[in-house]
Amino acid sequence: MDHFTYRNGILHAEDVALPEIAAAVGTPFYVYSSATLTRHYRVFEEALAGMDHLICYAMKANSNLAVLKLLGDLGAGMDVVSGGEIARAQAAGVPGSRIVFSGVGKTRAEIAQALSIGIRQFNVESEPELEAISEIATAMGTSAPIAIRVNPDVDAKTHAKIATGKSENKFGIPITRAPEVYARAATLPGIEVIGIDVHIGSQLTELAPYEAAFTKVADLTRTLRAAGHDIRRLDLGGGLGIPYTRTNEAPPLPFDYGEVVRRTVGDLGCQIEIEPGRLIAGNAGLLVSEVLYVKEGEGRRFLILDAAMNDLIRPAMYDAHHDVLPVVEAAPGIAPEPADIVGPVCESGDTFAKGRAMPPLAAGALVAFRSAGAYGAVMASEYNSRPLVPEVLVRNDHFDVVRARPSIEEMLSRDTIPSWMG
Ligand SMILES: *Cc1c(COP(=O)(O)O)cnc(C)c1O
């Protein structure tokens, strides 16, 4: 459920008409609904009610400071994957005690940064990383709370680029080797073992892979406890999928996911962490763009937009589907016709949709990509020297620009010409 609806034929974000935002900030722009973000966070809270838990929002999905502050103020922790994301969490007012540090390639500087803010936990992905964390913590006169990310060798049944829980993926250590690695961790002076971490992938549309993975984690918890480790926290990762089309997709609901958590690990007396990203932010955002030209090709209609693959890369990168809605609803009785929806970038990959049923649209019309709140703005680039798209947050009948569009001058000012060029 989201808060993007037509009123009198005009698409609104909560109580704000999208053309109003377009007039104020220009196109393209991202717009997020604070009510939807809040609702999605609360849905997870309800799903885990009665269990000791912390929802650590995976901020790589959407790390705008306003989004982080909104979720942090609701009580969310943050799952971060870089020193930059640690700084963002802090800038949004989230204390180190609610920040979990994931990622396969933490640098020494990032490890020290995390220790200096009293990070809640490192999710450790390899033995060399474990040794490095111990060394750095010892040198800093402290110890690092850690969970080891285990790879349960479960097929998440999702797109290959975002599946992470099979043995051929680069993530975590094989679950079969976990007892050995925990034994090693227990001997390291700078390490405090507190739990187990698992994350099997993103955009999961079935619960069975979770059930399989969490069952393996429950077994491992018992094994490790029997070996004397104080396993008191389980981080179950993120990855719950969202519907990208309104009609034919029904990914599992957070409530049912919560039931799987309860059923598999609920009786272990562990604190539960989860790291949802996409489900919180994905359907809380739209990318709004203007039709620049309508080009009638040989039996094809092209809608050429002012948004491009650099602004929303998911279709080019993951063959992702995004519903595209006309901001002004077509009059009743007008039949949609197929259109290829493309951007201005000089690559055929800059195609958002092919043969998509769209109403007749003229140049100047606005369209909105649904489900663009996660892995949208954060993956944008300046390819083709297109300035990053601005971001807007709506609350009721009010909107704020939460990241302004940089000017061309600002974009150019980051480059310098060496003095030897005169
Ligand atoms: C990407 C990621 C997440 C979030 O995944 P979503 O599909 O956005 O929920 C959580 N944890 C880790 C370790 C990740 O890499």
The ligand as an ORCA input file, in Angstrom:
! r2SCAN-3c Opt
* xyz 0 1
  C      21.144     -4.993      0.472
  C      21.171     -5.560      1.828
  C      20.038     -5.490      2.639
  C      18.719     -4.916      2.177
  O      18.136     -5.646      1.163
  P      16.650     -5.250      0.677
  O      16.385     -6.175     -0.418
  O      16.719     -3.839      0.231
  O      15.755     -5.440      1.833
  C      20.127     -5.958      3.930
  N      21.283     -6.493      4.417
  C      22.393     -6.587      3.656
  C      23.615     -7.171      4.228
  C      22.373     -6.123      2.342
  O      23.467     -6.228      1.583
*
